[in-house]
Amino acid sequence: MLKNFKIKTKYNEVYDITEHVKKAVEESGVREGTCLVYNPHSTAGLAVFSPWDPDGFLDLDEEIRRLVPTRIDFKHQHDTPQDAAGHVKSALLGISGNFIVHEGKLLVGGSQGIYFLEFDGPRNREFFVKIQADA
């Protein structure tokens, strides 16, 4: 089963997509298998992070900005310095995640959530959830 979700983003925002993914898994009817979450954008990323402390997102954002600051000396300037930095951040963070489906549920830890991170924006974005049963 493949499911597509659409979101409207703002610059540098984090979107909790955990419940969308969990619901897609439950609706798939798959009891045992895998779940792929895929972001087809080159200036956004996916992360598994703890949902319990909102300050954790501030820490993540600060570290990403420290590692890849928005600057004008990127060699590839497709659009803006923000866009160029977004490409690098996306490549470092990653655009997909694989998860286990067990007993019809998404297997994530109690302190884990799945997050879509916008590094450019605002944009109309989408992400895909592919659930596959074990053979």
C-alpha positions in Angstrom: 0.0 0.0 0.0 1.2 3.5 -0.9 -0.3 6.6 0.8 0.5 10.2 -0.1 0.1 13.1 2.4 0.2 16.8 1.5 1.3 19.5 3.9 1.9 23.3 3.7 5.1 24.3 5.3 6.7 27.4 6.7 10.4 28.2 6.7 12.4 26.1 9.2 9.4 24.4 10.8 9.1 20.9 12.2 5.9 18.8 11.5 5.0 15.8 13.6 3.9 13.2 11.1 3.8 10.2 13.5 0.1 9.9 13.7 -0.3 10.0 9.9 2.2 7.1 9.6 0.6 5.1 12.4 -2.9 5.5 10.8 -1.6 4.5 7.4 -0.1 1.3 8.9 -3.3 0.4 10.7 -5.4 1.1 7.6 -3.1 -1.1 5.4 -4.2 -4.3 7.2 -0.6 -5.5 7.2 0.2 -7.5 10.4 3.9 -8.0 9.9 6.1 -6.1 7.5 7.9 -2.8 6.9 6.9 0.8 6.6 8.9 3.2 4.5 8.4 7.0 5.0 9.8 9.0 2.1 10.2 12.7 1.5 10.7 13.5 -2.2 12.1 17.0 -1.6 15.7 18.2 -1.7 15.3 21.0 0.9 13.5 19.1 3.6 14.4 16.1 5.8 13.0 13.4 8.0 14.1 12.7 11.6 13.1 10.4 14.5 13.2 12.5 17.6 11.7 12.6 21.1 8.3 14.4 21.2 8.3 14.9 25.0 10.5 18.0 25.2 9.8 20.9 22.8 13.2 22.3 23.7 14.8 19.3 22.1 13.6 20.6 18.7 15.3 23.9 19.5 18.5 22.0 20.2 18.2 20.1 17.0 17.5 23.3 15.0 20.5 25.1 16.6 22.9 22.2 15.8 21.7 21.9 12.2 22.1 25.7 11.8 25.6 25.5 13.4 26.7 22.7 11.2 25.2 24.2 8.0 24.6 27.9 8.4 22.8 29.8 5.7 25.5 31.7 3.8 26.1 33.3 0.4 29.3 31.4 -0.4 27.8 28.1 -1.3 29.0 27.1 -4.8 25.5 26.0 -5.8 23.1 28.9 -5.6 20.0 27.6 -7.4 17.6 30.0 -5.7 18.7 31.6 -2.5 21.3 31.0 0.2 18.5 29.5 2.3 17.7 27.1 -0.5 21.4 26.1 -1.0 21.7 25.5 2.8 18.5 23.5 2.7 20.0 21.1 0.1 23.0 20.4 2.3 20.9 20.0 5.4 18.5 17.6 3.6 21.4 15.5 2.3 22.9 15.2 5.8 19.7 14.5 7.7 18.2 12.2 5.1 14.9 11.9 3.3 13.6 8.5 4.3 13.1 6.2 7.2 12.3 2.5 7.5 10.2 1.1 10.4 8.9 -2.3 11.4 5.3 -3.2 11.4 4.5 -5.7 14.1 1.0 -7.0 15.1 -0.6 -4.4 12.8 1.1 -1.5 14.5 4.0 0.8 13.7 6.9 -0.2 16.0 8.4 3.0 17.4 9.8 3.6 20.9 7.8 5.4 23.6 10.1 8.4 23.2 10.2 8.4 19.4 8.2 10.4 16.9 8.6 10.9 13.1 9.2 14.5 12.0 9.2 16.3 8.7 11.7 19.2 8.8 11.4 22.1 6.4 14.7 23.8 5.6 13.4 26.2 2.9 9.8 27.2 2.4 7.1 28.1 2.6 6.2 25.3 0.3 3.5 22.9 -0.7 5.1 19.5 0.3 4.2 15.9 0.3 5.5 12.7 1.8 4.8 9.1 1.1 4.2 6.1 3.3 4.7 2.6 1.8 3.7 -0.4 3.8 4.8 -3.8 2.7 3.8 -7.2 4.2 6.5 -9.8 4.9 6.6 -12.5 2.3 
